[in-house]
Amino acid sequence: FGESLGALVRDRLPAGLRVGLLGSGGLSHEPGGPRYLEIDEKFDRRWMDLLAEGDHGRVLDEVTFERMEEAGAGGTSELLSWQVVMGAIGERPCTPLCYVCVPQWRCGVGAVLWDV
C-alpha cells in the first residue's frame, strides 16, 4: 500500500505540490492486556534505529507482525501505519526527532522525519 501511495503522490499530483504524510501510532504497548503496564523500550529503540538506517527491507524482516505482538499485543501493530509511510517514501533513512518512554501513557512515544 505504501509503495502505491508514494507512486500516486509522485506521478499523479501536480509538480511542485508539497505533500505531508503522517504515520501515527504508539510504539510498544498492550492496552488492556496482561502486560498493560510494561513498555518494551528495547524494541522501541531498535525500531527507531532501523528507521534511521533507511534499510526498509531490514525493517520488514526484523519487525514482523509477530514481533510487534511480542512487544505489545493489540497496540504495537499501530506501527503498520508508520510502515505505510516508509513504503511511500522509499528506501532512505530518516532523522529521529525523539523517543520517550512514557509510563503514564503506558507506551513509548517517538517521532521521525523523512525530509524528501
ZILINNOR-V641418 format. One record per backbone hydrogen bond with DSSP energy under -1.0 kcal/mol. NH is the residue of the N-H (numbers start at 1). CO is the residue of the C=O. E is the energy in kcal/mol with one decimal. If there is no record, write none. Layout:
nh=NH co=CO e=E
nh=NH co=CO e=E
This chain:
nh=5 co=1 e=-2.4
nh=6 co=2 e=-2.6
nh=7 co=3 e=-2.3
nh=8 co=4 e=-2.2
nh=9 co=5 e=-2.3
nh=10 co=6 e=-2.6
nh=11 co=7 e=-3.0
nh=12 co=8 e=-2.2
nh=17 co=14 e=-1.8
nh=27 co=108 e=-2.1
nh=33 co=30 e=-1.6
nh=36 co=33 e=-1.6
nh=38 co=35 e=-1.9
nh=41 co=39 e=-1.6
nh=44 co=40 e=-2.3
nh=45 co=41 e=-2.7
nh=46 co=42 e=-2.1
nh=47 co=43 e=-2.5
nh=48 co=44 e=-2.3
nh=49 co=45 e=-2.4
nh=50 co=46 e=-2.7
nh=51 co=47 e=-2.2
nh=52 co=48 e=-2.0
nh=53 co=49 e=-1.6
nh=54 co=50 e=-1.2
nh=56 co=54 e=-1.2
nh=59 co=55 e=-1.8
nh=60 co=56 e=-2.4
nh=61 co=57 e=-2.0
nh=62 co=58 e=-2.7
nh=63 co=59 e=-3.0
nh=68 co=64 e=-2.4
nh=69 co=65 e=-2.3
nh=70 co=66 e=-1.8
nh=71 co=67 e=-1.8
nh=72 co=68 e=-1.3
nh=75 co=72 e=-1.3
nh=76 co=72 e=-1.9
nh=78 co=75 e=-2.1
nh=79 co=76 e=-2.3
nh=80 co=77 e=-2.1
nh=81 co=78 e=-1.5
nh=83 co=79 e=-2.0
nh=84 co=80 e=-1.6
nh=85 co=81 e=-1.6
nh=86 co=82 e=-2.6
nh=87 co=83 e=-2.4
nh=88 co=84 e=-2.0
nh=89 co=85 e=-2.5
nh=90 co=86 e=-1.8
nh=92 co=90 e=-1.4
nh=95 co=113 e=-2.7
nh=97 co=111 e=-3.0
nh=98 co=111 e=-1.6
nh=100 co=109 e=-2.9
nh=102 co=107 e=-2.0
nh=105 co=102 e=-1.2
nh=107 co=102 e=-1.5
nh=109 co=100 e=-3.0
nh=111 co=98 e=-2.0
nh=113 co=95 e=-1.8
